[in-house]
């Protein structure tokens, strides 16, 4: 399940920065993580210190949520947010709602 902000086109340098930081710390591909980090470094000069701290806080919160368990209401399949790349159950393909 992609975090909400990765499903939408970024609307500002702040959103691109936040997404790049998130992807740099969660990517399993070290080269790709490095590329995301480079994007974040380029954008950092366009942001205030407050914006950078806000992004850091958001990313930290999102990373902590990756270990939350998700249970499909249809088939009762248990998985973790970090295992999901879409909003559908890996077993029965029904739409998941993790906000309940």
Backbone bond lengths (Angstrom), bond angles and torsions (degrees), N, CA, C in turn:
res aa  C-N    CA-C-N  psi(-1)  N-CA   C-N-CA  omega(-1)  CA-C   N-CA-C  phi
1 X - - - 1.436 - - 1.520 107.27 -
2 X 1.282 115.15 118.67 1.452 118.29 178.93 1.517 109.54 -76.62
3 X 1.313 116.68 137.31 1.467 118.38 175.90 1.518 109.86 -56.49
4 X 1.330 115.67 151.03 1.462 121.23 -174.69 1.514 113.33 -48.49
5 X 1.311 117.77 -39.64 1.455 120.15 -173.72 1.520 112.98 -74.62
6 X 1.328 118.31 -16.55 1.457 120.05 178.27 1.526 111.50 -88.18
7 X 1.311 117.07 -8.87 1.462 121.30 179.29 1.524 111.61 -87.06
8 X 1.310 116.76 -15.88 1.461 120.89 -175.66 1.526 110.02 -114.59
9 X 1.314 115.43 150.10 1.459 120.38 176.91 1.523 108.33 -67.20
10 X 1.330 117.88 128.55 1.472 120.11 179.62 1.527 110.90 -59.93
11 X 1.324 115.32 141.30 1.460 121.09 -177.12 1.529 112.64 -105.71
12 X 1.322 117.15 -4.98 1.464 119.21 -177.24 1.528 109.74 -153.91
13 X 1.322 114.13 167.03 1.474 119.66 175.95 1.520 110.23 -60.86
14 X 1.327 116.14 -35.55 1.466 120.62 178.38 1.527 110.52 -59.26
15 X 1.328 117.71 -47.77 1.455 121.13 -177.76 1.527 111.70 -65.64
16 X 1.321 116.82 -38.66 1.472 120.02 176.98 1.528 109.18 -64.71
17 X 1.325 117.10 -43.36 1.465 122.11 178.57 1.527 110.60 -59.14
18 X 1.335 116.64 -50.82 1.465 121.18 -179.55 1.524 111.27 -59.08
19 X 1.322 116.51 -44.95 1.460 120.06 -179.74 1.528 111.11 -64.90
20 X 1.315 116.28 -40.62 1.463 120.00 179.98 1.529 111.19 -64.43
21 X 1.326 116.87 -40.83 1.467 120.25 177.50 1.528 109.70 -63.47
22 X 1.325 116.89 -46.21 1.464 120.45 179.48 1.530 110.70 -58.49
23 X 1.321 116.00 -47.56 1.464 119.43 -178.36 1.530 111.61 -67.61
24 X 1.317 117.64 -31.73 1.465 119.64 -179.83 1.530 111.77 -68.80
25 X 1.325 116.78 -32.17 1.469 118.60 -178.96 1.523 113.20 -91.31
26 X 1.323 117.95 -12.59 1.465 119.73 -178.92 1.522 113.87 -110.23
27 X 1.313 117.67 -12.51 1.457 120.56 -178.56 1.528 110.83 -68.69
28 X 1.313 115.64 134.75 1.467 120.30 177.02 1.520 111.30 -82.01
29 X 1.316 117.56 -16.44 1.463 123.44 179.49 1.531 107.81 -91.85
30 X 1.314 116.98 112.24 1.474 121.41 -175.64 1.529 112.16 -62.67
31 X 1.322 117.42 -36.28 1.468 119.72 178.36 1.521 111.06 -66.08
32 X 1.319 116.09 -43.90 1.452 120.72 178.30 1.527 110.57 -65.14
33 X 1.323 116.82 -41.11 1.470 121.09 177.41 1.526 109.77 -59.14
34 X 1.320 117.09 -40.84 1.463 121.80 178.01 1.518 112.19 -63.84
35 X 1.329 116.26 -38.57 1.462 120.18 178.14 1.536 110.84 -65.59
36 X 1.330 116.39 -42.49 1.463 119.53 176.94 1.524 110.61 -62.55
37 X 1.306 117.21 -40.19 1.458 121.32 179.21 1.527 110.84 -63.41
38 X 1.317 117.45 -38.65 1.467 121.06 177.51 1.525 110.86 -62.97
39 X 1.334 116.43 -41.40 1.467 120.20 177.09 1.524 109.40 -60.30
40 X 1.331 116.03 -45.12 1.472 120.36 -179.81 1.527 110.79 -61.64
41 X 1.318 117.79 -41.11 1.463 121.16 179.79 1.523 111.27 -62.85
42 X 1.322 116.77 -40.78 1.464 120.90 179.26 1.524 110.48 -63.66
43 X 1.333 116.19 -42.57 1.464 120.56 -177.63 1.523 113.50 -76.04
44 X 1.310 117.63 -22.78 1.460 121.34 -176.84 1.526 111.87 -56.48
45 X 1.316 116.85 -34.63 1.465 119.70 -179.18 1.528 112.78 -68.39
46 X 1.330 117.23 -16.92 1.466 121.43 -179.19 1.532 112.12 -93.17
47 X 1.325 116.36 -5.33 1.457 120.32 -175.20 1.522 111.90 -109.88
48 X 1.308 114.88 154.13 1.460 119.37 174.76 1.530 109.05 -79.36
49 X 1.306 115.89 165.25 1.457 120.30 177.20 1.530 110.44 -62.40
50 X 1.307 116.43 -36.60 1.466 121.62 178.05 1.534 111.35 -62.21
51 X 1.338 116.42 -43.45 1.466 120.42 178.41 1.526 111.45 -64.04
52 X 1.326 116.21 -40.00 1.465 119.45 179.57 1.525 111.04 -66.13
53 X 1.320 117.47 -39.20 1.466 120.74 178.00 1.531 110.71 -67.66
54 X 1.324 115.75 -38.68 1.470 119.86 177.63 1.533 110.11 -62.83
55 X 1.322 116.90 -43.73 1.464 121.06 179.03 1.532 110.44 -63.11
56 X 1.317 116.42 -41.94 1.469 120.91 178.72 1.532 110.52 -59.90
57 X 1.326 115.97 -42.96 1.460 120.76 179.61 1.535 111.18 -64.68
58 X 1.333 116.98 -43.54 1.466 121.10 178.92 1.520 111.21 -63.26
59 X 1.318 116.66 -44.70 1.464 120.78 -178.47 1.529 109.81 -64.94
60 X 1.312 117.27 -42.97 1.467 120.79 178.90 1.527 110.20 -58.69
61 X 1.323 116.74 -44.66 1.457 121.40 178.87 1.529 111.45 -62.15
62 X 1.315 116.35 -44.05 1.466 120.51 179.70 1.526 111.89 -64.76
63 X 1.306 116.89 -42.00 1.470 120.59 179.53 1.528 110.20 -63.64
64 X 1.325 116.52 -40.24 1.466 119.72 178.21 1.523 111.38 -62.80
65 X 1.320 117.71 -32.58 1.469 122.12 -179.39 1.521 113.18 -73.50
66 X 1.315 118.23 -15.10 1.460 120.59 -176.87 1.527 112.73 -60.37
67 X 1.315 117.47 -23.15 1.461 120.79 179.81 1.524 113.48 -94.12
68 X 1.337 117.23 7.40 1.461 119.89 176.98 1.523 109.97 -70.63
69 X 1.313 115.13 139.72 1.452 120.12 178.44 1.525 109.95 -82.61
70 X 1.316 115.08 142.60 1.456 122.49 177.25 1.527 106.92 -122.27
71 X 1.332 116.50 133.91 1.461 121.10 179.72 1.525 108.34 -121.17
72 X 1.311 116.15 126.73 1.462 121.46 178.19 1.526 109.16 -71.08
73 X 1.319 116.58 129.29 1.469 121.00 -179.86 1.529 111.86 -73.99
74 X 1.317 117.15 -19.34 1.464 121.15 -178.06 1.531 111.62 -85.13
75 X 1.335 117.02 -52.75 1.469 120.21 -174.50 1.525 113.51 -111.82
76 X 1.342 117.19 -0.76 1.463 123.20 178.84 1.539 113.39 65.45
77 X 1.326 117.11 22.06 1.467 121.56 178.50 1.532 109.29 -71.82
78 X 1.322 116.74 133.49 1.464 122.80 179.87 1.536 109.17 -102.31
79 X 1.329 115.34 133.94 1.455 120.75 175.24 1.532 107.47 -153.03
80 X 1.298 116.81 -177.25 1.459 121.75 179.16 1.518 109.58 -117.23
81 X 1.309 116.57 152.37 1.456 120.91 179.51 1.522 110.01 -52.88
82 X 1.336 117.81 -40.53 1.464 120.05 -176.56 1.527 112.38 -64.74
83 X 1.336 118.45 -19.32 1.462 121.63 178.78 1.518 112.66 -81.87
84 X 1.314 116.77 -13.80 1.458 120.91 -173.06 1.518 111.70 -99.25
85 X 1.313 114.57 139.75 1.461 119.09 175.00 1.515 110.37 -115.96
86 X 1.318 116.63 -7.89 1.459 121.49 177.45 1.521 107.15 -137.73
87 X 1.306 117.13 176.42 1.461 121.82 -178.56 1.520 111.97 -91.34
88 X 1.323 117.13 32.46 1.463 120.42 -177.93 1.518 110.36 -125.34
89 X 1.317 114.67 149.92 1.460 121.26 177.66 1.526 109.27 -62.54
90 X 1.320 116.40 137.37 1.454 121.26 179.33 1.525 112.00 -71.06
91 X 1.328 116.92 -21.32 1.461 120.97 -177.24 1.527 112.54 -93.66
92 X 1.333 117.37 -53.07 1.478 119.49 -174.06 1.530 113.62 -109.33
93 X 1.321 118.46 -2.60 1.458 124.27 176.17 1.532 113.27 68.43
94 X 1.322 118.78 14.37 1.460 119.60 176.96 1.531 109.10 -80.02
95 X 1.307 116.26 157.04 1.474 121.87 -178.49 1.517 109.55 -69.88
96 X 1.331 115.99 132.63 1.465 121.86 178.50 1.520 110.09 -96.88
97 X 1.302 115.54 146.00 1.462 121.63 174.18 1.511 107.01 -128.49
98 X 1.332 116.95 101.95 1.465 119.57 -175.55 1.515 112.58 -85.39
99 X 1.306 117.75 -0.41 1.455 120.49 -177.60 1.519 112.62 -85.76
100 X 1.319 118.66 -5.51 1.460 121.55 -179.91 1.496 111.36 -84.95
